[in-house]
């Protein structure tokens, strides 16, 4: 999975980048390597779309899109 929440969106609207949570769908049963593989696939896909991606490879750290500029305001 990969998602962001309202606090992440607020940060993005303030031009502070966007943080993405990530992990294997079966969170409780999956090993760290499976969670890391999911995050690596997400980072690769984002990079292929030309986005700057910052992630240290840890399951405890979110994926950061530090230079993302949110262009469309979300409904309140």
C-alpha positions as CSV (number, residue, x, y, z in Angstrom):
1,X,0.0,0.0,0.0
2,X,0.9,3.6,-0.4
3,X,-1.0,6.6,0.9
4,X,-0.9,10.1,2.4
5,X,-3.2,11.6,5.1
6,X,-4.6,15.0,5.7
7,X,-1.5,16.1,7.7
8,X,0.7,15.1,4.8
9,X,-1.6,17.0,2.4
10,X,-1.4,20.1,4.6
11,X,2.4,19.9,4.5
12,X,2.3,19.6,0.7
13,X,0.0,22.6,0.4
14,X,2.6,24.6,2.4
15,X,5.2,23.5,-0.3
16,X,7.0,21.3,2.2
17,X,6.9,18.2,0.0
18,X,4.7,15.1,0.4
19,X,5.3,12.2,2.7
20,X,3.9,8.8,1.7
21,X,3.3,5.9,4.1
22,X,4.0,2.5,2.6
23,X,4.2,-1.2,3.3
24,X,3.0,-4.7,2.5
25,X,-0.8,-5.2,2.7
26,X,-0.3,-8.0,5.2
27,X,1.5,-5.8,7.7
28,X,1.5,-8.2,10.6
29,X,2.7,-11.3,8.7
30,X,5.1,-9.7,6.1
31,X,8.8,-9.6,6.8
32,X,10.8,-6.4,6.6
33,X,12.2,-7.4,3.3
34,X,8.7,-7.5,1.8
35,X,7.9,-4.1,3.2
36,X,11.2,-2.8,1.7
37,X,10.4,-4.3,-1.7
38,X,7.1,-2.5,-1.8
39,X,8.7,0.8,-0.9
40,X,11.5,0.3,-3.5
41,X,8.9,-0.4,-6.2
42,X,7.0,2.8,-5.2
43,X,10.2,4.8,-5.3
44,X,11.2,3.4,-8.7
45,X,7.7,4.2,-10.1
46,X,7.8,7.7,-8.8
47,X,11.3,8.3,-10.1
48,X,10.3,7.0,-13.5
49,X,7.7,9.8,-13.5
50,X,10.4,12.4,-12.9
51,X,9.7,13.0,-9.2
52,X,12.5,13.5,-6.8
53,X,12.3,10.8,-4.2
54,X,14.0,10.7,-0.8
55,X,13.9,7.5,1.3
56,X,16.6,5.9,3.4
57,X,15.5,2.3,2.9
58,X,14.0,2.0,6.4
59,X,10.6,0.5,7.1
60,X,10.3,3.1,9.8
61,X,10.7,6.1,7.5
62,X,8.1,7.4,5.0
63,X,8.9,8.1,1.4
64,X,9.4,11.8,0.9
65,X,8.8,13.8,-2.3
66,X,10.7,16.9,-1.1
67,X,10.2,19.1,-4.2
68,X,6.6,18.2,-5.0
69,X,4.5,21.2,-5.7
70,X,0.8,20.6,-5.1
71,X,-1.0,22.2,-8.1
72,X,-4.6,21.5,-7.4
73,X,-6.3,22.3,-4.1
74,X,-8.2,19.5,-2.6
75,X,-11.8,20.0,-1.5
76,X,-12.1,20.9,2.2
